[in-house]
Structures are given as structure tokens and as C-alpha cells.
Amino acid sequence: MCKLAPAALEGCICLPTDDKNSVHLRRQTIFRSVSVASVFAVVLIFSVTNVPVRLTAEDKAIFAGFGFSPPARELSYAEQIDTIRRVQSLVIDRFPNQQGIPEHQPREPKDLVAAGGGLCFDRSRFIEKLLKFHGFETRHVFVVFLDSGGLSSDDGFWRAMTRRGTSSHALSEVRTSKGWMLVGSNQKWSALS
């Protein structure tokens, strides 16, 4: 039933609605709005945090300066492990664990070389790019320690991610002919079975 004065209804079509229908439509509209906003937020987060992984000519020149060159043939598993260990050793020995590259600054190999050292996330970036230079597929691993920064394991991942002071660590994964393995960025450690 329309509740407007007849003069206001000229040229309009008035359809009867019941309260259940209008509540359902409002809920649907709210759900759609929240869904669209959530998708937009996820796309925005991924576009802002997306770190390019391609090797630049500058990266390749830096790696060549350290005596590395891409393999001319496919490496055996033993050669893969040897290469991974040489890369890890170079980065850990050459770039000690010290104050990292300042926040909101690029973390490319040239930046770590210029700084002379860095933190786990600075070194893992170098490790990943140098392993890519050798033809490996890599993934960046970000570990959050829930029992830090005044948090407990009951607080959960999202609370840990949004709270300043939460301890974290960065390391790398590299795909070998026998599968993925973890490669440490602070110590000469790898998850090799």
C-alpha cells in the first residue's frame, strides 16, 4: 500500500511491498556492498604489496660481480643443493645481520650491497633473486610469531598482522628437482631431509 498523497503519485507506479520483502532487500544490498568493498580492499592490498620478482639487468650485473652465472645446463639434485648453499653462504657471510634497509625503501640486491648488511627480509630478497638467476623457482616466506608483542596464540593471525611490534621472520623457499625446501636468511640453515 502506498503511503504518499495522491498528488505525489502522478506518473508513478506504486507497487505494494511487505516489511519482510523490504528487510530482505536491505540485507541483500548491505551484503552486496560489503562484498564489493571486501573485494576492492583485497585487490588494493595485493596491488600495494605486490613485489616485482623479475630480474633486472642491474641484478644480473651484481650477481656476475660476485662470480655467479646462470647454469648452461640443467643441474643435478646434488648440484642444486650445492648452488643453494653457495648462494645462502654468500648472502649471510657478505651481508651481516644488522640494521635493515629503512622502511618504505626498495630492497633490491643493489640496495643490500649499498647498505652492506640488513635484516632477514633484506637478505631473503637477495637470496630469492640470486636463486632465480640460477633458474630456480622461489617463494617468499613470512612467519609471524603469535607469542610476541603482547599477543598470545589465542589472539590469532589477523590480530598479529595488524598489531605493531609483532615479531616476524622472513626466509625463502626454493623448488628443487625433489620439491620445495626452506632456506634460512639469518643462519646457514635449510630444511633438507
C-alpha positions as CSV (number, residue, x, y, z in Angstrom):
1,M,0.0,0.0,0.0
2,C,1.4,3.4,-1.0
3,K,1.5,6.0,1.8
4,L,2.1,9.1,-0.4
5,A,-0.5,11.7,-1.1
6,P,-2.3,11.0,-4.4
7,A,-0.9,14.2,-6.0
8,A,2.7,12.9,-5.4
9,L,1.8,9.7,-7.2
10,E,1.0,11.3,-10.6
11,G,3.1,9.5,-13.3
12,C,4.4,6.9,-10.8
13,I,3.7,3.2,-10.5
14,C,3.3,2.2,-6.9
15,L,3.9,-1.5,-6.1
16,P,2.8,-3.0,-2.8
17,T,5.6,-4.3,-0.6
18,D,5.6,-6.1,2.7
19,D,8.0,-5.4,5.5
20,K,9.6,-8.9,5.1
21,N,10.5,-8.1,1.5
22,S,12.0,-4.7,2.2
23,V,14.1,-6.1,5.1
24,H,15.4,-8.8,2.8
25,L,16.2,-6.3,0.1
26,R,18.1,-4.1,2.6
27,R,20.1,-7.1,3.8
28,Q,20.9,-8.1,0.2
29,T,22.0,-4.5,-0.6
30,I,24.2,-4.4,2.5
31,F,25.7,-7.8,1.7
32,R,26.5,-6.8,-1.9
33,S,28.0,-3.5,-0.7
34,V,30.2,-5.3,1.9
35,S,31.2,-7.9,-0.7
36,V,32.2,-5.3,-3.3
37,A,34.1,-3.3,-0.6
38,S,35.9,-6.5,0.5
39,V,37.0,-7.4,-3.0
40,F,38.2,-3.9,-3.6
41,A,40.2,-4.0,-0.3
42,V,41.8,-7.3,-1.2
43,V,42.7,-6.1,-4.7
44,L,44.1,-2.9,-3.2
45,I,46.2,-4.8,-0.7
46,F,47.6,-7.1,-3.3
47,S,48.4,-4.3,-5.7
48,V,50.2,-2.2,-3.0
49,T,52.1,-5.2,-1.5
50,N,52.9,-6.8,-4.9
51,V,56.7,-7.0,-5.1
52,P,58.1,-7.5,-8.6
53,V,60.1,-10.7,-8.9
54,R,61.6,-10.2,-12.4
55,L,65.4,-10.0,-12.6
56,T,66.7,-6.7,-13.9
57,A,69.9,-6.1,-15.9
58,E,71.2,-4.4,-12.7
59,D,70.5,-7.6,-10.6
60,K,72.3,-9.7,-13.2
61,A,75.4,-7.4,-13.2
62,I,75.6,-7.5,-9.4
63,F,75.4,-11.3,-9.4
64,A,78.0,-11.6,-12.1
65,G,80.2,-9.3,-9.9
66,F,80.0,-11.9,-7.2
67,G,81.2,-14.6,-9.6
68,F,77.8,-16.2,-10.3
69,S,76.5,-17.1,-13.8
70,P,73.4,-18.9,-14.9
71,P,73.9,-22.6,-15.4
72,A,74.4,-23.7,-19.0
73,R,72.5,-26.9,-18.4
74,E,70.0,-28.4,-16.0
75,L,71.6,-29.1,-12.6
76,S,71.5,-32.5,-10.9
77,Y,69.9,-32.5,-7.4
78,A,73.4,-32.5,-5.7
79,E,74.4,-29.5,-7.9
80,Q,71.2,-27.8,-7.0
81,I,71.8,-28.2,-3.3
82,D,75.4,-27.0,-3.7
83,T,74.2,-23.9,-5.6
84,I,71.6,-23.1,-2.9
85,R,74.2,-23.4,-0.2
86,R,76.7,-21.2,-2.0
87,V,74.0,-18.5,-2.5
88,Q,73.0,-18.7,1.1
89,S,76.6,-18.6,2.3
90,L,77.4,-15.6,0.2
91,V,74.4,-13.6,1.4
92,I,74.9,-14.5,5.1
93,D,78.7,-14.0,5.1
94,R,78.7,-10.9,3.0
95,F,75.7,-9.1,4.4
96,P,75.7,-9.4,8.2
97,N,72.6,-9.2,10.4
98,Q,72.4,-5.5,11.3
99,Q,70.0,-2.6,10.9
100,G,67.8,-3.2,7.9
101,I,67.3,-1.1,4.9
102,P,64.9,1.7,6.1
103,E,61.2,1.1,5.8
104,H,59.4,2.1,2.6
105,Q,62.7,1.9,0.7
106,P,63.5,-0.5,-2.2
107,R,65.0,-3.8,-1.1
108,E,66.7,-4.8,-4.4
109,P,70.1,-6.5,-4.5
110,K,71.8,-3.2,-5.2
111,D,70.3,-1.7,-2.0
112,L,71.6,-4.5,0.2
113,V,75.0,-4.2,-1.4
114,A,75.0,-0.4,-0.7
115,A,73.8,-1.0,2.9
116,G,76.5,-3.7,3.5
117,G,74.1,-5.7,5.6
118,G,70.4,-6.0,6.6
119,L,67.7,-7.9,8.3
120,C,66.2,-11.2,7.3
121,F,63.7,-9.7,4.8
122,D,66.5,-7.8,3.1
123,R,68.7,-10.9,2.8
124,S,65.9,-13.3,1.8
125,R,65.0,-10.9,-1.1
126,F,68.6,-11.2,-2.3
127,I,68.6,-15.0,-1.9
128,E,65.4,-15.3,-3.9
129,K,66.6,-13.2,-6.8
130,L,70.0,-14.9,-6.9
131,L,68.3,-18.3,-7.0
132,K,66.0,-17.1,-9.8
133,F,69.2,-16.0,-11.6
134,H,70.2,-19.7,-11.4
135,G,66.9,-20.8,-12.9
136,F,65.2,-21.8,-9.6
137,E,61.6,-21.1,-8.8
138,T,61.3,-19.3,-5.4
139,R,58.7,-18.2,-2.9
140,H,59.0,-15.7,-0.1
141,V,58.0,-17.0,3.3
142,F,56.8,-14.6,6.1
143,V,56.5,-16.1,9.6
144,V,54.5,-14.4,12.3
145,F,55.2,-15.3,16.0
146,L,51.9,-15.2,17.8
147,D,53.6,-15.3,21.2
148,S,55.2,-11.9,20.8
149,G,54.4,-8.2,21.1
150,G,51.9,-8.8,24.0
151,L,50.0,-11.3,22.0
152,S,49.1,-14.9,22.8
153,S,48.4,-17.8,20.4
154,D,44.7,-17.2,21.2
155,D,44.8,-13.8,19.5
156,G,45.0,-15.2,16.0
157,F,46.7,-14.4,12.8
158,W,44.8,-11.2,11.8
159,R,45.3,-9.6,15.2
160,A,49.0,-10.4,15.0
161,M,49.2,-9.0,11.4
162,T,47.6,-5.7,12.4
163,R,49.5,-5.1,15.7
164,R,52.7,-3.2,15.6
165,G,55.6,-4.9,17.4
166,T,54.6,-8.5,16.5
167,S,57.8,-10.5,15.9
168,S,58.2,-11.9,12.4
169,H,60.8,-13.6,10.3
170,A,61.4,-13.8,6.5
171,L,63.0,-16.8,4.7
172,S,62.8,-18.3,1.3
173,E,61.5,-21.5,-0.3
174,V,63.2,-22.8,-3.4
175,R,62.0,-25.6,-5.7
176,T,64.5,-28.3,-6.3
177,S,64.1,-31.4,-8.5
178,K,62.8,-33.2,-5.4
179,G,60.4,-30.5,-4.2
180,W,60.3,-27.3,-2.2
181,M,62.8,-26.6,0.6
182,L,63.2,-23.8,3.1
183,V,66.3,-21.7,3.1
184,G,67.2,-19.6,6.1
185,S,68.2,-15.9,5.8
186,N,69.9,-15.4,9.2
187,Q,71.8,-18.7,9.6
188,K,73.2,-21.3,7.2
189,W,70.2,-23.5,7.7
190,S,67.9,-25.2,5.2
191,A,65.1,-27.7,5.5
192,L,66.8,-30.6,3.8
193,S,65.7,-34.1,4.6
